[in-house]
Amino acid sequence: MSLAIDVHKVEAVLLPDGKWYAIADKSFKLDSYDFVEEGKTVVGGGQVQGVPSTGATWKDNMGKRFACPLTAILAIRYSS
């Protein structure tokens, strides 16, 4: 059995600073965590030991964009 979480239903995430961050409708996504410069990958997830290979990104209700390693998310609030 898994804890199936529909990414389109994520409403907020709890980060290590103890704050909940609101997620704008259906903007929460998971993917490889890469840093790029001018379209070229500088550091890709899994290339450097200790750098997580999966990250999360989302927009808040003000249109600000956020990204973090998946391991930085302490909890997820989602609708059923």
N, CA, C and O atoms as a Maestro MAE file, in Angstrom:
{
 s_m_m2io_version
 :::
 2.0.0
}

f_m_ct {
 s_m_title
 :::
 protein
 m_atom[320] {
  # First column is atom index #
  i_m_mmod_type
  r_m_x_coord
  r_m_y_coord
  r_m_z_coord
  i_m_residue_number
  s_m_chain_name
  s_m_pdb_residue_name
  s_m_pdb_atom_name
  i_m_atomic_number
  :::
  1 25 0.843 -1.183 0.000 1 A "MET " " N  " 7
  2 3 0.000 0.000 0.000 1 A "MET " " CA " 6
  3 2 0.885 1.242 0.000 1 A "MET " " C  " 6
  4 15 1.927 1.278 0.655 1 A "MET " " O  " 8
  5 25 0.460 2.243 -0.734 2 A "SER " " N  " 7
  6 3 1.201 3.501 -0.755 2 A "SER " " CA " 6
  7 2 0.302 4.633 -0.264 2 A "SER " " C  " 6
  8 15 -0.919 4.493 -0.191 2 A "SER " " O  " 8
  9 25 0.923 5.735 0.064 3 A "LEU " " N  " 7
  10 3 0.178 6.941 0.425 3 A "LEU " " CA " 6
  11 2 0.045 7.777 -0.838 3 A "LEU " " C  " 6
  12 15 0.828 8.702 -1.052 3 A "LEU " " O  " 8
  13 25 -0.918 7.469 -1.659 4 A "ALA " " N  " 7
  14 3 -1.092 8.134 -2.949 4 A "ALA " " CA " 6
  15 2 -1.557 9.568 -2.744 4 A "ALA " " C  " 6
  16 15 -2.627 9.808 -2.184 4 A "ALA " " O  " 8
  17 25 -0.752 10.513 -3.198 5 A "ILE " " N  " 7
  18 3 -1.075 11.936 -3.106 5 A "ILE " " CA " 6
  19 2 -1.159 12.481 -4.520 5 A "ILE " " C  " 6
  20 15 -0.166 12.483 -5.249 5 A "ILE " " O  " 8
  21 25 -2.330 12.940 -4.908 6 A "ASP " " N  " 7
  22 3 -2.521 13.536 -6.224 6 A "ASP " " CA " 6
  23 2 -1.884 14.930 -6.205 6 A "ASP " " C  " 6
  24 15 -2.329 15.802 -5.460 6 A "ASP " " O  " 8
  25 25 -0.847 15.142 -7.018 7 A "VAL " " N  " 7
  26 3 -0.127 16.426 -7.006 7 A "VAL " " CA " 6
  27 2 -1.030 17.600 -7.371 7 A "VAL " " C  " 6
  28 15 -0.743 18.738 -6.999 7 A "VAL " " O  " 8
  29 25 -2.110 17.340 -8.091 8 A "HIS " " N  " 7
  30 3 -3.031 18.412 -8.469 8 A "HIS " " CA " 6
  31 2 -3.932 18.832 -7.310 8 A "HIS " " C  " 6
  32 15 -4.646 19.830 -7.405 8 A "HIS " " O  " 8
  33 25 -3.896 18.067 -6.216 9 A "LYS " " N  " 7
  34 3 -4.739 18.389 -5.062 9 A "LYS " " CA " 6
  35 2 -3.936 18.948 -3.890 9 A "LYS " " C  " 6
  36 15 -4.493 19.173 -2.815 9 A "LYS " " O  " 8
  37 25 -2.632 19.175 -4.081 10 A "VAL " " N  " 7
  38 3 -1.799 19.733 -3.009 10 A "VAL " " CA " 6
  39 2 -2.179 21.194 -2.807 10 A "VAL " " C  " 6
  40 15 -2.186 21.981 -3.754 10 A "VAL " " O  " 8
  41 25 -2.494 21.551 -1.562 11 A "GLU " " N  " 7
  42 3 -2.923 22.903 -1.217 11 A "GLU " " CA " 6
  43 2 -1.835 23.707 -0.518 11 A "GLU " " C  " 6
  44 15 -1.808 24.933 -0.625 11 A "GLU " " O  " 8
  45 25 -0.927 23.022 0.205 12 A "ALA " " N  " 7
  46 3 0.131 23.715 0.946 12 A "ALA " " CA " 6
  47 2 1.232 22.728 1.308 12 A "ALA " " C  " 6
  48 15 0.999 21.522 1.394 12 A "ALA " " O  " 8
  49 25 2.439 23.257 1.520 13 A "VAL " " N  " 7
  50 3 3.561 22.437 1.980 13 A "VAL " " CA " 6
  51 2 4.167 23.085 3.223 13 A "VAL " " C  " 6
  52 15 4.184 24.309 3.354 13 A "VAL " " O  " 8
  53 25 4.657 22.254 4.122 14 A "LEU " " N  " 7
  54 3 5.335 22.710 5.330 14 A "LEU " " CA " 6
  55 2 6.827 22.551 5.105 14 A "LEU " " C  " 6
  56 15 7.309 21.458 4.808 14 A "LEU " " O  " 8
  57 25 7.563 23.667 5.252 15 A "LEU " " N  " 7
  58 3 9.014 23.643 5.065 15 A "LEU " " CA " 6
  59 2 9.721 23.756 6.410 15 A "LEU " " C  " 6
  60 15 9.082 24.068 7.415 15 A "LEU " " O  " 8
  61 25 11.027 23.509 6.448 16 A "PRO " " N  " 7
  62 3 11.757 23.491 7.721 16 A "PRO " " CA " 6
  63 2 11.704 24.784 8.531 16 A "PRO " " C  " 6
  64 15 12.020 24.768 9.721 16 A "PRO " " O  " 8
  65 25 11.314 25.904 7.920 17 A "ASP " " N  " 7
  66 3 11.207 27.141 8.698 17 A "ASP " " CA " 6
  67 2 9.940 27.162 9.557 17 A "ASP " " C  " 6
  68 15 9.687 28.130 10.274 17 A "ASP " " O  " 8
  69 25 9.139 26.078 9.478 18 A "GLY " " N  " 7
  70 3 7.939 25.961 10.294 18 A "GLY " " CA " 6
  71 2 6.712 26.638 9.701 18 A "GLY " " C  " 6
  72 15 5.666 26.701 10.347 18 A "GLY " " O  " 8
  73 25 6.830 27.149 8.470 19 A "LYS " " N  " 7
  74 3 5.717 27.847 7.834 19 A "LYS " " CA " 6
  75 2 5.075 26.970 6.764 19 A "LYS " " C  " 6
  76 15 5.738 26.191 6.080 19 A "LYS " " O  " 8
  77 25 3.756 27.131 6.648 20 A "TRP " " N  " 7
  78 3 3.023 26.494 5.562 20 A "TRP " " CA " 6
  79 2 3.021 27.442 4.377 20 A "TRP " " C  " 6
  80 15 2.783 28.639 4.534 20 A "TRP " " O  " 8
  81 25 3.284 26.909 3.195 21 A "TYR " " N  " 7
  82 3 3.293 27.702 1.969 21 A "TYR " " CA " 6
  83 2 2.136 27.249 1.085 21 A "TYR " " C  " 6
  84 15 2.036 26.079 0.716 21 A "TYR " " O  " 8
  85 25 1.259 28.206 0.752 22 A "ALA " " N  " 7
  86 3 0.087 27.913 -0.074 22 A "ALA " " CA " 6
  87 2 0.514 27.591 -1.507 22 A "ALA " " C  " 6
  88 15 1.488 28.144 -2.020 22 A "ALA " " O  " 8
  89 25 -0.222 26.700 -2.131 23 A "ILE " " N  " 7
  90 3 0.019 26.291 -3.510 23 A "ILE " " CA " 6
  91 2 -1.143 26.786 -4.361 23 A "ILE " " C  " 6
  92 15 -2.300 26.480 -4.071 23 A "ILE " " O  " 8
  93 25 -0.842 27.548 -5.409 24 A "ALA " " N  " 7
  94 3 -1.895 27.968 -6.335 24 A "ALA " " CA " 6
  95 2 -2.424 26.735 -7.055 24 A "ALA " " C  " 6
  96 15 -1.716 25.740 -7.209 24 A "ALA " " O  " 8
  97 25 -3.664 26.810 -7.488 25 A "ASP " " N  " 7
  98 3 -4.344 25.671 -8.112 25 A "ASP " " CA " 6
  99 2 -3.483 24.905 -9.104 25 A "ASP " " C  " 6
  100 15 -3.034 25.449 -10.113 25 A "ASP " " O  " 8
  101 25 -3.263 23.643 -8.800 26 A "LYS " " N  " 7
  102 3 -2.612 22.673 -9.689 26 A "LYS " " CA " 6
  103 2 -1.219 23.072 -10.165 26 A "LYS " " C  " 6
  104 15 -0.791 22.634 -11.233 26 A "LYS " " O  " 8
  105 25 -0.495 23.901 -9.391 27 A "SER " " N  " 7
  106 3 0.845 24.303 -9.823 27 A "SER " " CA " 6
  107 2 1.953 23.453 -9.194 27 A "SER " " C  " 6
  108 15 3.114 23.596 -9.577 27 A "SER " " O  " 8
  109 25 1.630 22.574 -8.242 28 A "PHE " " N  " 7
  110 3 2.641 21.734 -7.575 28 A "PHE " " CA " 6
  111 2 3.114 20.652 -8.533 28 A "PHE " " C  " 6
  112 15 2.311 19.913 -9.104 28 A "PHE " " O  " 8
  113 25 4.454 20.568 -8.701 29 A "LYS " " N  " 7
  114 3 5.030 19.574 -9.610 29 A "LYS " " CA " 6
  115 2 6.292 18.971 -8.996 29 A "LYS " " C  " 6
  116 15 6.984 19.619 -8.211 29 A "LYS " " O  " 8
  117 25 6.579 17.732 -9.363 30 A "LEU " " N  " 7
  118 3 7.812 17.047 -8.963 30 A "LEU " " CA " 6
  119 2 8.585 16.709 -10.225 30 A "LEU " " C  " 6
  120 15 8.002 16.332 -11.242 30 A "LEU " " O  " 8
  121 25 9.907 16.846 -10.152 31 A "ASP " " N  " 7
  122 3 10.751 16.519 -11.305 31 A "ASP " " CA " 6
  123 2 12.195 16.458 -10.835 31 A "ASP " " C  " 6
  124 15 12.487 16.653 -9.655 31 A "ASP " " O  " 8
  125 25 13.090 16.186 -11.769 32 A "SER " " N  " 7
  126 3 14.507 16.185 -11.405 32 A "SER " " CA " 6
  127 2 14.893 17.600 -10.973 32 A "SER " " C  " 6
  128 15 14.365 18.588 -11.484 32 A "SER " " O  " 8
  129 25 15.807 17.673 -10.039 33 A "TYR " " N  " 7
  130 3 16.210 18.937 -9.434 33 A "TYR " " CA " 6
  131 2 17.527 19.349 -10.059 33 A "TYR " " C  " 6
  132 15 18.587 18.872 -9.653 33 A "TYR " " O  " 8
  133 25 17.467 20.234 -11.047 34 A "ASP " " N  " 7
  134 3 18.647 20.663 -11.785 34 A "ASP " " CA " 6
  135 2 18.816 22.174 -11.699 34 A "ASP " " C  " 6
  136 15 17.835 22.918 -11.675 34 A "ASP " " O  " 8
  137 25 20.046 22.613 -11.653 35 A "PHE " " N  " 7
  138 3 20.355 24.037 -11.759 35 A "PHE " " CA " 6
  139 2 20.879 24.277 -13.165 35 A "PHE " " C  " 6
  140 15 21.763 23.562 -13.635 35 A "PHE " " O  " 8
  141 25 20.330 25.288 -13.837 36 A "VAL " " N  " 7
  142 3 20.740 25.578 -15.208 36 A "VAL " " CA " 6
  143 2 21.201 27.026 -15.320 36 A "VAL " " C  " 6
  144 15 20.802 27.891 -14.541 36 A "VAL " " O  " 8
  145 25 22.040 27.257 -16.300 37 A "GLU " " N  " 7
  146 3 22.501 28.607 -16.614 37 A "GLU " " CA " 6
  147 2 22.490 28.752 -18.124 37 A "GLU " " C  " 6
  148 15 23.156 28.007 -18.842 37 A "GLU " " O  " 8
  149 25 21.721 29.729 -18.591 38 A "GLU " " N  " 7
  150 3 21.587 29.970 -20.026 38 A "GLU " " CA " 6
  151 2 21.216 28.690 -20.781 38 A "GLU " " C  " 6
  152 15 21.741 28.415 -21.859 38 A "GLU " " O  " 8
  153 25 20.296 27.911 -20.190 39 A "GLY " " N  " 7
  154 3 19.791 26.717 -20.836 39 A "GLY " " CA " 6
  155 2 20.642 25.473 -20.692 39 A "GLY " " C  " 6
  156 15 20.252 24.404 -21.162 39 A "GLY " " O  " 8
  157 25 21.796 25.585 -20.053 40 A "LYS " " N  " 7
  158 3 22.671 24.428 -19.871 40 A "LYS " " CA " 6
  159 2 22.697 24.021 -18.400 40 A "LYS " " C  " 6
  160 15 22.766 24.867 -17.509 40 A "LYS " " O  " 8
  161 25 22.639 22.704 -18.164 41 A "THR " " N  " 7
  162 3 22.664 22.197 -16.797 41 A "THR " " CA " 6
  163 2 24.024 22.416 -16.171 41 A "THR " " C  " 6
  164 15 25.046 21.990 -16.707 41 A "THR " " O  " 8
  165 25 24.025 23.094 -15.015 42 A "VAL " " N  " 7
  166 3 25.259 23.326 -14.257 42 A "VAL " " CA " 6
  167 2 25.453 22.185 -13.260 42 A "VAL " " C  " 6
  168 15 26.533 21.601 -13.176 42 A "VAL " " O  " 8
  169 25 24.392 21.873 -12.503 43 A "VAL " " N  " 7
  170 3 24.406 20.752 -11.569 43 A "VAL " " CA " 6
  171 2 23.061 20.047 -11.692 43 A "VAL " " C  " 6
  172 15 22.009 20.664 -11.525 43 A "VAL " " O  " 8
  173 25 23.106 18.774 -11.980 44 A "GLY " " N  " 7
  174 3 21.890 17.982 -12.075 44 A "GLY " " CA " 6
  175 2 21.744 17.105 -10.851 44 A "GLY " " C  " 6
  176 15 22.730 16.637 -10.283 44 A "GLY " " O  " 8
  177 25 20.509 16.887 -10.452 45 A "GLY " " N  " 7
  178 3 20.244 16.007 -9.329 45 A "GLY " " CA " 6
  179 2 20.877 14.649 -9.550 45 A "GLY " " C  " 6
  180 15 20.754 14.067 -10.628 45 A "GLY " " O  " 8
  181 25 21.542 14.151 -8.548 46 A "GLY " " N  " 7
  182 3 22.187 12.851 -8.648 46 A "GLY " " CA " 6
  183 2 23.619 12.916 -9.163 46 A "GLY " " C  " 6
  184 15 24.336 11.917 -9.100 46 A "GLY " " O  " 8
  185 25 24.056 14.076 -9.673 47 A "GLN " " N  " 7
  186 3 25.421 14.204 -10.185 47 A "GLN " " CA " 6
  187 2 26.430 14.424 -9.060 47 A "GLN " " C  " 6
  188 15 27.585 14.010 -9.159 47 A "GLN " " O  " 8
  189 25 25.981 15.077 -7.995 48 A "VAL " " N  " 7
  190 3 26.863 15.395 -6.875 48 A "VAL " " CA " 6
  191 2 26.345 14.663 -5.645 48 A "VAL " " C  " 6
  192 15 25.168 14.774 -5.302 48 A "VAL " " O  " 8
  193 25 27.222 13.918 -4.984 49 A "GLN " " N  " 7
  194 3 26.810 13.185 -3.797 49 A "GLN " " CA " 6
  195 2 26.212 14.141 -2.776 49 A "GLN " " C  " 6
  196 15 26.790 15.184 -2.473 49 A "GLN " " O  " 8
  197 25 25.049 13.775 -2.250 50 A "GLY " " N  " 7
  198 3 24.372 14.596 -1.257 50 A "GLY " " CA " 6
  199 2 23.370 15.575 -1.843 50 A "GLY " " C  " 6
  200 15 22.578 16.157 -1.103 50 A "GLY " " O  " 8
  201 25 23.387 15.772 -3.168 51 A "VAL " " N  " 7
  202 3 22.412 16.655 -3.811 51 A "VAL " " CA " 6
  203 2 21.224 15.804 -4.241 51 A "VAL " " C  " 6
  204 15 21.377 14.896 -5.058 51 A "VAL " " O  " 8
  205 25 20.036 16.089 -3.696 52 A "PRO " " N  " 7
  206 3 18.866 15.283 -4.042 52 A "PRO " " CA " 6
  207 2 18.591 15.298 -5.545 52 A "PRO " " C  " 6
  208 15 18.842 16.294 -6.223 52 A "PRO " " O  " 8
  209 25 18.080 14.195 -6.046 53 A "SER " " N  " 7
  210 3 17.797 14.117 -7.479 53 A "SER " " CA " 6
  211 2 16.372 14.530 -7.815 53 A "SER " " C  " 6
  212 15 16.049 14.703 -8.990 53 A "SER " " O  " 8
  213 25 15.508 14.694 -6.814 54 A "THR " " N  " 7
  214 3 14.122 15.069 -7.066 54 A "THR " " CA " 6
  215 2 13.785 16.339 -6.304 54 A "THR " " C  " 6
  216 15 14.148 16.498 -5.138 54 A "THR " " O  " 8
  217 25 13.091 17.231 -6.977 55 A "GLY " " N  " 7
  218 3 12.683 18.482 -6.366 55 A "GLY " " CA " 6
  219 2 11.211 18.749 -6.586 55 A "GLY " " C  " 6
  220 15 10.531 18.030 -7.319 55 A "GLY " " O  " 8
  221 25 10.737 19.790 -5.941 56 A "ALA " " N  " 7
  222 3 9.350 20.225 -6.084 56 A "ALA " " CA " 6
  223 2 9.345 21.688 -6.479 56 A "ALA " " C  " 6
  224 15 10.237 22.448 -6.102 56 A "ALA " " O  " 8
  225 25 8.346 22.071 -7.232 57 A "THR " " N  " 7
  226 3 8.173 23.472 -7.600 57 A "THR " " CA " 6
  227 2 6.693 23.802 -7.576 57 A "THR " " C  " 6
  228 15 5.853 22.927 -7.788 57 A "THR " " O  " 8
  229 25 6.368 25.071 -7.318 58 A "TRP " " N  " 7
  230 3 4.988 25.520 -7.273 58 A "TRP " " CA " 6
  231 2 4.929 27.033 -7.339 58 A "TRP " " C  " 6
  232 15 5.943 27.716 -7.202 58 A "TRP " " O  " 8
  233 25 3.722 27.549 -7.552 59 A "LYS " " N  " 7
  234 3 3.435 28.977 -7.471 59 A "LYS " " CA " 6
  235 2 2.523 29.202 -6.282 59 A "LYS " " C  " 6
  236 15 1.674 28.368 -5.969 59 A "LYS " " O  " 8
  237 25 2.708 30.353 -5.612 60 A "ASP " " N  " 7
  238 3 1.767 30.694 -4.549 60 A "ASP " " CA " 6
  239 2 0.627 31.525 -5.152 60 A "ASP " " C  " 6
  240 15 0.601 31.764 -6.360 60 A "ASP " " O  " 8
  241 25 -0.294 31.955 -4.324 61 A "ASN " " N  " 7
  242 3 -1.457 32.691 -4.814 61 A "ASN " " CA " 6
  243 2 -1.132 34.096 -5.309 61 A "ASN " " C  " 6
  244 15 -1.983 34.751 -5.911 61 A "ASN " " O  " 8
  245 25 0.093 34.566 -5.060 62 A "MET " " N  " 7
  246 3 0.540 35.872 -5.554 62 A "MET " " CA " 6
  247 2 1.335 35.735 -6.849 62 A "MET " " C  " 6
  248 15 1.773 36.735 -7.419 62 A "MET " " O  " 8
  249 25 1.522 34.503 -7.315 63 A "GLY " " N  " 7
  250 3 2.256 34.262 -8.552 63 A "GLY " " CA " 6
  251 2 3.750 34.062 -8.367 63 A "GLY " " C  " 6
  252 15 4.472 33.893 -9.349 63 A "GLY " " O  " 8
  253 25 4.238 34.077 -7.109 64 A "LYS " " N  " 7
  254 3 5.666 33.832 -6.854 64 A "LYS " " CA " 6
  255 2 5.961 32.357 -7.063 64 A "LYS " " C  " 6
  256 15 5.144 31.503 -6.718 64 A "LYS " " O  " 8
  257 25 7.128 32.052 -7.629 65 A "ARG " " N  " 7
  258 3 7.529 30.671 -7.893 65 A "ARG " " CA " 6
  259 2 8.498 30.207 -6.809 65 A "ARG " " C  " 6
  260 15 9.355 30.965 -6.356 65 A "ARG " " O  " 8
  261 25 8.346 28.954 -6.405 66 A "PHE " " N  " 7
  262 3 9.188 28.341 -5.387 66 A "PHE " " CA " 6
  263 2 9.727 27.016 -5.921 66 A "PHE " " C  " 6
  264 15 9.100 26.365 -6.757 66 A "PHE " " O  " 8
  265 25 10.888 26.636 -5.430 67 A "ALA " " N  " 7
  266 3 11.453 25.321 -5.737 67 A "ALA " " CA " 6
  267 2 12.288 24.887 -4.546 67 A "ALA " " C  " 6
  268 15 12.898 25.717 -3.872 67 A "ALA " " O  " 8
  269 25 12.315 23.591 -4.290 68 A "CYS " " N  " 7
  270 3 13.131 23.058 -3.205 68 A "CYS " " CA " 6
  271 2 13.360 21.578 -3.457 68 A "CYS " " C  " 6
  272 15 12.620 20.949 -4.213 68 A "CYS " " O  " 8
  273 25 14.401 21.013 -2.812 69 A "PRO " " N  " 7
  274 3 14.559 19.563 -2.887 69 A "PRO " " CA " 6
  275 2 13.342 18.902 -2.235 69 A "PRO " " C  " 6
  276 15 12.798 19.426 -1.263 69 A "PRO " " O  " 8
  277 25 12.928 17.788 -2.751 70 A "LEU " " N  " 7
  278 3 11.780 17.075 -2.184 70 A "LEU " " CA " 6
  279 2 12.009 16.768 -0.707 70 A "LEU " " C  " 6
  280 15 11.061 16.751 0.078 70 A "LEU " " O  " 8
  281 25 13.256 16.528 -0.329 71 A "THR " " N  " 7
  282 3 13.581 16.204 1.061 71 A "THR " " CA " 6
  283 2 13.370 17.378 2.012 71 A "THR " " C  " 6
  284 15 13.387 17.183 3.227 71 A "THR " " O  " 8
  285 25 13.170 18.601 1.492 72 A "ALA " " N  " 7
  286 3 12.931 19.770 2.343 72 A "ALA " " CA " 6
  287 2 11.477 19.877 2.775 72 A "ALA " " C  " 6
  288 15 11.163 20.643 3.686 72 A "ALA " " O  " 8
  289 25 10.591 19.130 2.145 73 A "ILE " " N  " 7
  290 3 9.169 19.202 2.478 73 A "ILE " " CA " 6
  291 2 8.890 18.274 3.654 73 A "ILE " " C  " 6
  292 15 9.106 17.065 3.575 73 A "ILE " " O  " 8
  293 25 8.401 18.867 4.755 74 A "LEU " " N  " 7
  294 3 8.129 18.103 5.966 74 A "LEU " " CA " 6
  295 2 6.726 17.518 5.978 74 A "LEU " " C  " 6
  296 15 6.506 16.450 6.549 74 A "LEU " " O  " 8
  297 25 5.774 18.206 5.354 75 A "ALA " " N  " 7
  298 3 4.390 17.731 5.301 75 A "ALA " " CA " 6
  299 2 3.689 18.389 4.115 75 A "ALA " " C  " 6
  300 15 4.096 19.443 3.626 75 A "ALA " " O  " 8
  301 25 2.624 17.731 3.674 76 A "ILE " " N  " 7
  302 3 1.812 18.234 2.568 76 A "ILE " " CA " 6
  303 2 0.359 18.253 3.023 76 A "ILE " " C  " 6
  304 15 -0.141 17.294 3.610 76 A "ILE " " O  " 8
  305 25 -0.310 19.379 2.735 77 A "ARG " " N  " 7
  306 3 -1.754 19.454 2.985 77 A "ARG " " CA " 6
  307 2 -2.436 19.371 1.627 77 A "ARG " " C  " 6
  308 15 -2.099 20.120 0.711 77 A "ARG " " O  " 8
  309 25 -3.391 18.461 1.499 78 A "TYR " " N  " 7
  310 3 -4.062 18.279 0.218 78 A "TYR " " CA " 6
  311 2 -5.534 17.975 0.425 78 A "TYR " " C  " 6
  312 15 -5.953 17.533 1.494 78 A "TYR " " O  " 8
  313 25 -6.313 18.224 -0.627 79 A "SER " " N  " 7
  314 3 -7.750 17.947 -0.562 79 A "SER " " CA " 6
  315 2 -8.003 16.522 -1.029 79 A "SER " " C  " 6
  316 15 -7.215 15.942 -1.776 79 A "SER " " O  " 8
  317 25 -9.107 15.983 -0.575 80 A "SER " " N  " 7
  318 3 -9.431 14.597 -0.956 80 A "SER " " CA " 6
  319 2 -10.298 14.549 -2.199 80 A "SER " " C  " 6
  320 15 -10.661 13.465 -2.656 80 A "SER " " O  " 8
  :::
 }
 m_bond[319] {
  # First column is bond index #
  i_m_from
  i_m_to
  i_m_order
  :::
  1 1 2 1
  2 2 3 1
  3 3 4 2
  4 3 5 1
  5 5 6 1
  6 6 7 1
  7 7 8 2
  8 7 9 1
  9 9 10 1
  10 10 11 1
  11 11 12 2
  12 11 13 1
  13 13 14 1
  14 14 15 1
  15 15 16 2
  16 15 17 1
  17 17 18 1
  18 18 19 1
  19 19 20 2
  20 19 21 1
  21 21 22 1
  22 22 23 1
  23 23 24 2
  24 23 25 1
  25 25 26 1
  26 26 27 1
  27 27 28 2
  28 27 29 1
  29 29 30 1
  30 30 31 1
  31 31 32 2
  32 31 33 1
  33 33 34 1
  34 34 35 1
  35 35 36 2
  36 35 37 1
  37 37 38 1
  38 38 39 1
  39 39 40 2
  40 39 41 1
  41 41 42 1
  42 42 43 1
  43 43 44 2
  44 43 45 1
  45 45 46 1
  46 46 47 1
  47 47 48 2
  48 47 49 1
  49 49 50 1
  50 50 51 1
  51 51 52 2
  52 51 53 1
  53 53 54 1
  54 54 55 1
  55 55 56 2
  56 55 57 1
  57 57 58 1
  58 58 59 1
  59 59 60 2
  60 59 61 1
  61 61 62 1
  62 62 63 1
  63 63 64 2
  64 63 65 1
  65 65 66 1
  66 66 67 1
  67 67 68 2
  68 67 69 1
  69 69 70 1
  70 70 71 1
  71 71 72 2
  72 71 73 1
  73 73 74 1
  74 74 75 1
  75 75 76 2
  76 75 77 1
  77 77 78 1
  78 78 79 1
  79 79 80 2
  80 79 81 1
  81 81 82 1
  82 82 83 1
  83 83 84 2
  84 83 85 1
  85 85 86 1
  86 86 87 1
  87 87 88 2
  88 87 89 1
  89 89 90 1
  90 90 91 1
  91 91 92 2
  92 91 93 1
  93 93 94 1
  94 94 95 1
  95 95 96 2
  96 95 97 1
  97 97 98 1
  98 98 99 1
  99 99 100 2
  100 99 101 1
  101 101 102 1
  102 102 103 1
  103 103 104 2
  104 103 105 1
  105 105 106 1
  106 106 107 1
  107 107 108 2
  108 107 109 1
  109 109 110 1
  110 110 111 1
  111 111 112 2
  112 111 113 1
  113 113 114 1
  114 114 115 1
  115 115 116 2
  116 115 117 1
  117 117 118 1
  118 118 119 1
  119 119 120 2
  120 119 121 1
  121 121 122 1
  122 122 123 1
  123 123 124 2
  124 123 125 1
  125 125 126 1
  126 126 127 1
  127 127 128 2
  128 127 129 1
  129 129 130 1
  130 130 131 1
  131 131 132 2
  132 131 133 1
  133 133 134 1
  134 134 135 1
  135 135 136 2
  136 135 137 1
  137 137 138 1
  138 138 139 1
  139 139 140 2
  140 139 141 1
  141 141 142 1
  142 142 143 1
  143 143 144 2
  144 143 145 1
  145 145 146 1
  146 146 147 1
  147 147 148 2
  148 147 149 1
  149 149 150 1
  150 150 151 1
  151 151 152 2
  152 151 153 1
  153 153 154 1
  154 154 155 1
  155 155 156 2
  156 155 157 1
  157 157 158 1
  158 158 159 1
  159 159 160 2
  160 159 161 1
  161 161 162 1
  162 162 163 1
  163 163 164 2
  164 163 165 1
  165 165 166 1
  166 166 167 1
  167 167 168 2
  168 167 169 1
  169 169 170 1
  170 170 171 1
  171 171 172 2
  172 171 173 1
  173 173 174 1
  174 174 175 1
  175 175 176 2
  176 175 177 1
  177 177 178 1
  178 178 179 1
  179 179 180 2
  180 179 181 1
  181 181 182 1
  182 182 183 1
  183 183 184 2
  184 183 185 1
  185 185 186 1
  186 186 187 1
  187 187 188 2
  188 187 189 1
  189 189 190 1
  190 190 191 1
  191 191 192 2
  192 191 193 1
  193 193 194 1
  194 194 195 1
  195 195 196 2
  196 195 197 1
  197 197 198 1
  198 198 199 1
  199 199 200 2
  200 199 201 1
  201 201 202 1
  202 202 203 1
  203 203 204 2
  204 203 205 1
  205 205 206 1
  206 206 207 1
  207 207 208 2
  208 207 209 1
  209 209 210 1
  210 210 211 1
  211 211 212 2
  212 211 213 1
  213 213 214 1
  214 214 215 1
  215 215 216 2
  216 215 217 1
  217 217 218 1
  218 218 219 1
  219 219 220 2
  220 219 221 1
  221 221 222 1
  222 222 223 1
  223 223 224 2
  224 223 225 1
  225 225 226 1
  226 226 227 1
  227 227 228 2
  228 227 229 1
  229 229 230 1
  230 230 231 1
  231 231 232 2
  232 231 233 1
  233 233 234 1
  234 234 235 1
  235 235 236 2
  236 235 237 1
  237 237 238 1
  238 238 239 1
  239 239 240 2
  240 239 241 1
  241 241 242 1
  242 242 243 1
  243 243 244 2
  244 243 245 1
  245 245 246 1
  246 246 247 1
  247 247 248 2
  248 247 249 1
  249 249 250 1
  250 250 251 1
  251 251 252 2
  252 251 253 1
  253 253 254 1
  254 254 255 1
  255 255 256 2
  256 255 257 1
  257 257 258 1
  258 258 259 1
  259 259 260 2
  260 259 261 1
  261 261 262 1
  262 262 263 1
  263 263 264 2
  264 263 265 1
  265 265 266 1
  266 266 267 1
  267 267 268 2
  268 267 269 1
  269 269 270 1
  270 270 271 1
  271 271 272 2
  272 271 273 1
  273 273 274 1
  274 274 275 1
  275 275 276 2
  276 275 277 1
  277 277 278 1
  278 278 279 1
  279 279 280 2
  280 279 281 1
  281 281 282 1
  282 282 283 1
  283 283 284 2
  284 283 285 1
  285 285 286 1
  286 286 287 1
  287 287 288 2
  288 287 289 1
  289 289 290 1
  290 290 291 1
  291 291 292 2
  292 291 293 1
  293 293 294 1
  294 294 295 1
  295 295 296 2
  296 295 297 1
  297 297 298 1
  298 298 299 1
  299 299 300 2
  300 299 301 1
  301 301 302 1
  302 302 303 1
  303 303 304 2
  304 303 305 1
  305 305 306 1
  306 306 307 1
  307 307 308 2
  308 307 309 1
  309 309 310 1
  310 310 311 1
  311 311 312 2
  312 311 313 1
  313 313 314 1
  314 314 315 1
  315 315 316 2
  316 315 317 1
  317 317 318 1
  318 318 319 1
  319 319 320 2
  :::
 }
}
